Amino acid sequence: MQFFSQIRWAEVFLFIHTVAALGCMLRVLYKQKNIGSTFAWLIILFLFPLFGTVTYLLIGEPRLGTARAKRTDEMNRFYRGFADKYLADVYLDVSHQLKPHYYGISKAAAGITGLGATQSNAVTLLSTTDSIVERMIADIEAAEHSCMLAFYIIDPKGRIENLLEALIRASKRGIDCAILADGVGSSGFFKSSWVKRLREAGVEVERALPVGIWRTLFTRTDLRNHRKILVIDSKIGYTGSFNLADPHYFKKDSGVGEWVDVMMRCTGPLVLELSAVFFADLAVENDENLQGIQQYLTEHQERIPKLLPEKMRQGDVVAQVIPSAPEQGSHVIYETIISAIHSATRKVTITTPYFVPDEPLLLALTIAAKRGVEVTLIVPAKVDSLMVRYASRAYYPMLLEAGVKIAAFEGGLLHAKTLTIDEDYSLFGTVNMDMRSFFLNLEISLAIYDKNTTAKIYALQQSYLADSSYISVKSWQQRSKWWGLVENTVRLVSPLL
């Protein structure tokens, strides 16, 4: 009798399990917009029904919660109102300065974010940790009104301690200071004594996208705020690949060498756009933040007109801030990158630590190479993710056969995320060439429509090539066939990495 009872319970469990797996499969077909992600999820659900069902329910869709969605809608209206009120008439008329195809790319991005290309900017490329941290500290020390920081990782060791000390001193002399740090990327920071010290000094410290068991039931916990932003007095802004982490200390036992990063120091109207992104990110975390930010901006709204128009005329660089996030409803940075590669006529050069393309991106790169464009991809020889390493290498044969040059950087973990097109367009920021950056994370990029700045970024890319070795078709074909099997197997789930 007990035996038959066990059989019946097994049948009930199998029935419920099958229904749940089939339900998830139907939801995948209905919800997933990317074909690669759809097939990857279907494979997982078919091969591992129980594991796949639970995993899909937890991280299958970009859920950030209904309350956050409402706050996001309100802050998106703020984006557009901000641009319309302060920037539209004076700075956004750049059509006469851009080539038609670049103007079209900028217009498409602005249609999604509400933030258009601005003129009269000045930018400075910083490519060493010393230069980045020293300039940041100097600007914090000279701040007159505010210091706003948003970073994926804050690792308070080495030179980063000096920066945090400078922020404490700024707060104590009456400067409005705020830090927004990702709840997962900066988990060590939130466990440290620095948070208490900063708050006691008057610095507002906020956790972006906090995680927890209860939250997991309602929001997707692996969606992260991957942005890196520092804005001072709404006059000086920084963004790029550099986390607040000293490479002498950060992940020094990972076996990949020191991280190699870049930042762009900006002045001009684009800094106001960086400010808008920071305030929006801080505001959407909770209702209290939303009300506080709206009150703060209302109380200090007289500052912005004083910055415009003459005081914001810092140079002759046309640039555009492109924030991307899953709640936007459109994949703005992905569309921008694909459009830019298709527009290339001479050169495409990319540096990225993580390269896991989907079919449209792979097609854009291989077609560019086949039509005579010099396409160069610079990636680290070693990365800190084994799965990404295997998935990335699975695409090398197709790229190499099409004529794409692939260079392995051997001077550490090349973390810089840069894209240069021909001699007059570049993308610079936090976006990796993978599906997580394109579709899941909160990211930020600068589209730079300027020959001189693009030339400097291209020169930096060439300096990375000097410390790299090219991968040849012949050497890749001589590898053990076993590695190809491993890499192609991992590639099946690459859209989910």
N, C-alpha and C positions, 0 to 999 in steps of 0.2 A: 504493500500500500504506500509506504514511504517512497519507494522507488518510482511509482507512477506519479506521485505528487511532485517529486523532483523533476520528472520529465515535463509535467504540465507547466511548472514554473519556468523551466528552461524555454518552453515554447512561447510562453508569454513574454519573457525577456527578449527572445529572438524577434518576436513580432514587433515589440515596441522599438527595439534597436533598429530593425529594418525600416520601419516607418519613419523614425527620426533621421536616418541616413538619407532615405529617399526625399524627405522633406527638405533637408539641407541641400541636396543636389538640385531640387527644383528652385530653391531660393538662389543658389549660385547662378543658375541659368537666367533667372529673372533679374538679379541685382548686379552681378559683375559685368562691368562695361568693357574691361580689357580681356581679349580673347586668351592671352597667355595665362592670366590669373584664373580664368574660368577653367581651362584645361588642367592647370596645376591643382586646383581644389577638387575637381572631379576625380583626378587620379588618386589623391589622398583619401577621399571619401570612399572610393571603390576598393582600394587596397587595405585601408585601415579604418573601417567604418566607425568603430567606437572612438578611437583617438581623433579621427577626422571630424566627427560630429561635434565633440566637445571643443576641439580647437577652433572650428569654424564659428561656433556660438560665441567664443571668447574674442577672437581676433579676425573673424572673416570679413567684417564690414567696418568702415570708418565711422564708428559711433562715438560721438563726443558728448552726448547727453542733450536732452531737450532744453534744459535751462540754459546751457551754454549756447545752444543754437539760437535761442531768442536774444541773448546778449550779443552774439555775433552779428545777427541781423541789424541790431541797433548800431553797433560800431561800424558795420559796412556803410550804413547811411552817413556815419560821421566821416569816413574816408572820402566819400563823394562830396559831401557838403564842404569839407575842408579844402579839397582841390578846387571846387567851384568858387568858393569865397575868396581864397587867398592866391591861387596860382593861375587860374584859367586865363585871364586877360594879359597878364604880364609875361608869363614864362612858358606857357604850353604851346605857343604858336611856333613850332620848330619845323614845320613841313618844308620850308624853303631851305633848311640846313641839312636835311637828310635825303639820301637817295630814296627813290620811290619805294623800293622793296623794304628798306629799313623802316621807313615811315609807316608802311603797312603793318610790319611786325610790332612796332611800338603802339600803334593804334589798337591792334587786336588785344594786346596785354592791358592797355588802359581801359578797354571796354569791360574787362573782367574785374580789375582791381580798383578802378576809379583814379589811379595815379598815373599821370602821363609823363612823357619825357620833358625835362626842364633844361633850360640853357643857363649860361652864366655861372656854371659850377667850376670848382677847382678840386683836383684829386691828387693825392700823393700815394704812390705804391710803397708799402713797407714789407720787406721780405725776410727779415730776421727777427727773432724773438726779442733781442735787445732793442732794436729800433721800434718795434711795436709797443712794448711795455713802457719804454722811456717816453715816447710821445704821448701815450695815454696818461701816464702819471703827470707829465708836465701840463697837459690840458685840464686834468682834474684839479691840480693845484691852482690853476688860473681861473677856475670856474667862478662865475658871478651869480648865477641863479640856480642852476640845476645840473645834476649828473644822473643819467638814466642808463642802466645796464641790463641787457637781456642776453643770457648765454646758456647754451646747452650744458656745458660742463664748466664748473668752477672747482678747481682743485687747489686749495689754499696752501701751497708749498712754494718755496723758493721766491722767485721774483714776483709771483702773484701776491704773496704776503705784503710786499712793498706797495702794490697797487691798492690792496684793501686798506692798508694803513692810511694811504693818501685819501681814500674815500671817507674814512672815519674823521680825518682832520677837516675835510671839506664840510661834512655834516655838522661838526662842532662849531664851525664859523658861520653857520646859518644857511648853507646851501641845501636845497631840496635834493635828497639822494634816494634812489630806489634801485633795487636789484630784483630781477625776475630770473630765476634759475630753474631749469627743468628738474622735475621731481625724480626722474630716474638717472639722467646723466650727471646730476649734481647731488646724488644721494649721500655721498661722503661729506660734502660741504654742509648739508643740513644736519649731519650727525656731529659735526665739529663744534668747537667752542666759538668759532667765528660768527655764527649767526647771532648768538647772544650779545657778543661784543658790538657787532654792527647795529643791532636794534637798540642797545643801550645808548649808543652814540647818536641815535635819531635816524638811522638809515632804515627805510622800509625794505624788508626782505620778504619776497613772495615766492611760493612754490608753484611752478607752472605744471599743469596736468598731473596733479598728485595721484598716487596709486594706492590701492588697498583692496582687500578681498570683497568688501561690499560694493565698491565702485566698479569692480570687474563685471558685476552682474548687469550694469547699466551703460558702461562706457568701455571702449576698446583701450586697453592699457598700454599697448605698444605704439600708439601714436604719440610722437614726441615733438616738443618745441625745439627744433634744431637750429634756431636762429642765433646769430652773434651780432649784437648791436651795442654800441656805446654812443650816446648823444649828450653833448654838453651845451647847455644854454640855448638849445635849438639852433646853434650856429656851427658846431663842429660835430661830425658824425664818423663813426667807424663801422665797417662791416667786412666780412671775409671769412676765412676758414679757421681763424685762430680762436680756440677756446681759452678761457682763463685757466691755463694749465702750463706750467713750466716744463718744457720737454726734457730737462735734465732729471726730472723726478717722475713725470707722468708715464705710467706703464713701462717703466724702465726694464722690467723683467719679462716683457712679452716677446723678446727675441726679434723685434722688427726694427730696432734702432730708434733714434729720436724722431719725433714728428716734425715735419717741415711744413710751415704754414705761411700764409700771407694775409695782409689786411690792407684796406684802402681808407686813408684819412680823407674826409670830404668836407668841403665848405661850399656854401651856396644853397639854392632853394631845395635841392634834393634832400638836405638835412631835415627840412620840415616834413618831408615824406617819411624819412626814417623815424622821426618823432611820432608821426601818426601811427606807424606800425607798432612802435613800442607801447604807446598808450592803449591801443586797441587790444594788444596781447595781455596787458595787465588788467584791463577792464573786464575781459570776458571770463576771467577765472572765477569770479563770484559776484553776487549782486552788490555787496558792500564796495568792492573795487569799482564796479561800474558807476555807482553813485559818486564815489570819491573822485574818480577821474573826471567825470562830467563837471563836478563842482570845481575841481582844480583848474580845468581848462577855461571855465567861465570866469574864474577869479583872475586868471593870468592872460586872458585873451587880448589885452591891450599890448602885450609884448610883440605879438606876431606882426601887426601893422608897422611897428617901429623897425622891424627887420627888413621890410619891403618898401620900395623895390631896391633902392641904392645900396643898402648895407649888405644885401645878399648877392650882389654882383661880384663874385670872387674870381671868375675866370671865364674861359670860353668853351668849356666842355659841356656837350649835350649828353645827359645821362637820365636814366629812369630807374626808379626803385620798383622792383617786382616782388611783392610778397606772395607766397603760395601756401595753400593749406587745403586739407580735404573738404572743409566746410564751404569752400568757395563754389563748389558745384561744377567747376571747370578746371582742367589741369593746365593752368596758365604757363608755368615754367617749362613743362614738357612740350607744349605747343610752340613756345618761343624757341626752344632748342632745335626742334625738328625743322621749323621754318628757317632758322638761321643757317643750318647745315645745307638745306636745299638751295639757299640763296648764294652759296659760295661759288666763286668762279676760279680761284687760284689756290687758296690754302685753308685748311681747317686743322687747328692744333688744339688738343685737349689734354689737360692734366686732371686726373681724378684718382682718389685712393681706391674707390670701389666702382667697378665697371661690370654691370649686369644689365645689358640692354634687352628691350623687347624687340619684336619683329620690325615695327616701323623705324625705330632708331637704328637698328642694324642695317636695314635697307637704305636709310638715308646716308649712312657712312659708306657702305659698299658702292652705292650708285655714284656718290660724289667721287670716290677713287676711280671708278671705271670711266667716268667722263673727263678724267684728266686732272682733277683737283688733288693737290698733295695733302693727304690726310694722315696726320700723325697722332697717335694715342700714347701718352706717357703715363704709366702706372707704376706703383711701387713693386719692387722685386718680391717683397714680403708684406703681407697684410695681416692684421690681427684677427681676421675671421676666416677659419678654414673653409666653411661652406662657400663664402663669397669667392675665395681663391679658386676653388674647383669650378664653380659656376662661371666665373669670368673666363677662365682658360678654355672652356668649352666653345667659346665664340671665336677664339683666335684663328682656327683654320679658315673659316669663312672670310674673316677680315683680311688675313694674309693673302689668300688666293685672289681677293679683289684688288690688292695693291695697297691696302692700308699698312702704314708703318707702325709697328708696336715696339715701344722702348720700355725696358724695365729699369726703373730708377733704383740705384744701389746705395744712395746716400742716406737712407732712413726711410721712414714711412711718409711718402710724399702725400700730404693731406690737402694741398692746395687744389681748389676747384676752379679751374679757369678754362675758358673757351675763346679762341680768337678766330675770326673769319676774315680772310683776305688781309687787308691792312687797315681797316677802318671800323671794325665792330668787335666788341668783346663782351662776354658775360663773365661775371666775377661775383663770388658769394659763397653760399653754404651748401649748394646743391651737388650731391654726388650723381654720377651717371648710373643710377639704379632705380628700381621701381619704388623703393621706400621714399626716396627724396622726391620723386616725381608725383607720387599719388597719395602718400600717407603723412609725411612729416610736415610741420610748419617750417618753411624755409624762407630765405630772403636772398635776392640777387640784384646786382646792378647791371643793367644793360648800358654799355658805354659806346656812344656813337662818336668816336674821336680817334684820329689817326695817331697823334702823339702818345696818348695813353695806351692804345692798342699796341703800339710799337714797344712800349716799355714792358707790357705784359708778355708780348711775344719774345722779347729779349730774355725775360726771366724764364720762360718756357725753354728757350734754347740753352740757358745755363743748366737747367735740369737735364737736358739731353747730353750735356758734356759729362755728366756723372751717371750715364745710363748705358745699357747695352741693348742693341736691337735684336729682336727675335726674328729669325729667318724661317722661311717655309721649310727649308731642308732640315734644319736642326729640330724643328717641331715635329716633322714627319718621322724622324729617327727615334723619337721617344718610344718607350714601351707602349704597346697597344692597350695595356691594362689601364694606363692613366686616361686614355681617351674614353674608355668605358666608364670609369669613375666620374669623370667630368661631365659626360653626357647624361649620366644618371642624375647627378645633382642638378643639371640644367633643367630637368623636368619641373623642378619646384623653384627655379630661379625667379619667376615673377613674384614670389612671396617673400624673397629675402630682403 
